[in-house]
């Protein structure tokens, strides 16, 4: 009980003692006086008449009512003191209310400035370990959610880059990764894209597939890992994936300038044609399944007059439920039919450097500058590359 409550109780007790003294004085004054000289007829008559005819004490101000009122006052005073102790300023409930009010999120917070957080690299190792990297507002903190559960946080450096190695391994099955950027005083900001991961049975022999998918309806996925055909580029034509099911039905995806026309065939059999969407993505799903055996997949980028601008030919072999390609047989041609160099996609592995990649793919580490020049948008520093990054490298040493 606080000091104010104790002071009020002392004041009430003093008032009660004063009332008690007044009540005693009233009782003394109300006692009957002597009736006068003995034998006096008038005095006797007055006394007898007063005794017989005086009505009993009644009304509100009786001793019983007084005591009842006093009890009520005491009870009210006690309840007021208890109420101030538990609900007054500085009390337990007051502090609890303040903490609850402070913990309530402020709807007036402004969104985190700058660009939305993004994934640049998502690599799933054969054992299920993941390597994640990307960009966000410098000085913020990114939070990665796996199937809605937080699996890690990372600080964004002054260059706007972040790197995270989650401690949990990915289990077999489908997973979804979401990304949020957070900073005190601002609303969290969600990435414009999400990651879909397919971890197959029988790992580590089978590689996981990783797709970058926009949140808007109808967004086309972009493959970050698990590309069965390896990824090929000639001029403005890009062949990214050939996905397939157990029956041999395939879906071919790639990129090219918006509005262009894509024509594809397998050997001499036409697979179909489609147009490049406004976001630069094209997709073709042939109605017929790809037969067993070796084939030449040909993809052409044409203009509105049906003139071939770029053509890409890649050997493709179907063995049961698997597709393989031989990069040594890849060939590209331009609008004049001249053979031109074709690039392939390579993925940076742990321990790689541009020197190591150039020596393996181009025959000499001194040619690392060729890879650097073709991938400047991804490489800020030639001495600093990350596992999981995907670079374009000339096929067969053509530069």
Secondary structure as GFF3:
##gff-version 3
##sequence-region A 1 399
A	DSSP	alpha_helix	3	29	.	.	.	ID=ss1
A	DSSP	alpha_helix	41	53	.	.	.	ID=ss2
A	DSSP	alpha_helix	63	87	.	.	.	ID=ss3
A	DSSP	alpha_helix	92	103	.	.	.	ID=ss4
A	DSSP	beta_strand	110	111	.	.	.	ID=ss5
A	DSSP	beta_strand	118	124	.	.	.	ID=ss6
A	DSSP	beta_strand	130	135	.	.	.	ID=ss7
A	DSSP	beta_strand	141	146	.	.	.	ID=ss8
A	DSSP	beta_strand	149	155	.	.	.	ID=ss9
A	DSSP	beta_strand	161	164	.	.	.	ID=ss10
A	DSSP	beta_strand	173	182	.	.	.	ID=ss11
A	DSSP	beta_strand	186	187	.	.	.	ID=ss12
A	DSSP	beta_strand	189	190	.	.	.	ID=ss13
A	DSSP	beta_strand	193	199	.	.	.	ID=ss14
A	DSSP	beta_strand	209	214	.	.	.	ID=ss15
A	DSSP	beta_strand	222	225	.	.	.	ID=ss16
A	DSSP	beta_strand	232	234	.	.	.	ID=ss17
A	DSSP	beta_strand	237	244	.	.	.	ID=ss18
A	DSSP	beta_strand	250	255	.	.	.	ID=ss19
A	DSSP	beta_strand	261	266	.	.	.	ID=ss20
A	DSSP	beta_strand	269	275	.	.	.	ID=ss21
A	DSSP	beta_strand	281	284	.	.	.	ID=ss22
A	DSSP	beta_strand	293	302	.	.	.	ID=ss23
A	DSSP	beta_strand	308	319	.	.	.	ID=ss24
A	DSSP	beta_strand	322	333	.	.	.	ID=ss25
A	DSSP	beta_strand	339	340	.	.	.	ID=ss26
A	DSSP	beta_strand	343	347	.	.	.	ID=ss27
A	DSSP	alpha_helix	354	361	.	.	.	ID=ss28
A	DSSP	three_ten_helix	365	367	.	.	.	ID=ss29
A	DSSP	alpha_helix	368	374	.	.	.	ID=ss30
A	DSSP	beta_strand	390	394	.	.	.	ID=ss31
A	DSSP	three_ten_helix	395	397	.	.	.	ID=ss32
###
